[in-house]
């Protein structure tokens, strides 16, 4: 397992995300991409989440990481 850097934690959808941003998370990213980000952030329950739930969970994880 690789270590997660702050840059990884705050990923939002690539180098040049486009589309709707939801708290820094690219809400237009594919569900597959959001699942990869959620996996990198070790978000529990991600396999059963809908796309909107993944966006919310990633946003929460990013906020939590930025407070540290």
ZIKA-V630409 format. One record per pair of residues at least 4 apart in sequence whose C-alpha atoms are under 8 Angstrom apart, sorted by sequence separation. I is the first residue (numbers start at 1). J is the second residue. If there is no record, write none. Layout:
# ZIKA-V630409
i: {I | I}
j: {J | J}
This chain:
# ZIKA-V630409
i: {4 | 5 | 6 | 7 | 13 | 21 | 22 | 29 | 30 | 31 | 32 | 33 | 34 | 35 | 36 | 37 | 38 | 39 | 45 | 49 | 50 | 51 | 52 | 53 | 54 | 55 | 56 | 57 | 58 | 59 | 60 | 61 | 62 | 63 | 64 | 4 | 12 | 21 | 22 | 29 | 38 | 49 | 20 | 21 | 19 | 20 | 21 | 39 | 18 | 19 | 20 | 38 | 46 | 17 | 19 | 18 | 35 | 12 | 13 | 35 | 12 | 13 | 10 | 11 | 12 | 43 | 43 | 13 | 38 | 34 | 41 | 43 | 35 | 38 | 13 | 31 | 34 | 38 | 41 | 13 | 34 | 37 | 27 | 11 | 27 | 26 | 25 | 9 | 8 | 9 | 22 | 25 | 22 | 25 | 24 | 4 | 23 | 4 | 22 | 9 | 10 | 9 | 10 | 9 | 6}
j: {8 | 9 | 10 | 11 | 17 | 25 | 26 | 33 | 34 | 35 | 36 | 37 | 38 | 39 | 40 | 41 | 42 | 43 | 49 | 53 | 54 | 55 | 56 | 57 | 58 | 59 | 60 | 61 | 62 | 63 | 64 | 65 | 66 | 67 | 68 | 9 | 17 | 26 | 27 | 34 | 43 | 54 | 26 | 27 | 26 | 27 | 28 | 46 | 26 | 27 | 28 | 46 | 54 | 26 | 28 | 28 | 46 | 24 | 25 | 47 | 25 | 26 | 24 | 25 | 26 | 57 | 58 | 29 | 54 | 51 | 58 | 61 | 54 | 57 | 33 | 51 | 54 | 58 | 61 | 34 | 55 | 58 | 52 | 37 | 55 | 55 | 55 | 40 | 40 | 41 | 55 | 58 | 56 | 59 | 59 | 40 | 59 | 41 | 59 | 61 | 62 | 62 | 65 | 65 | 65}
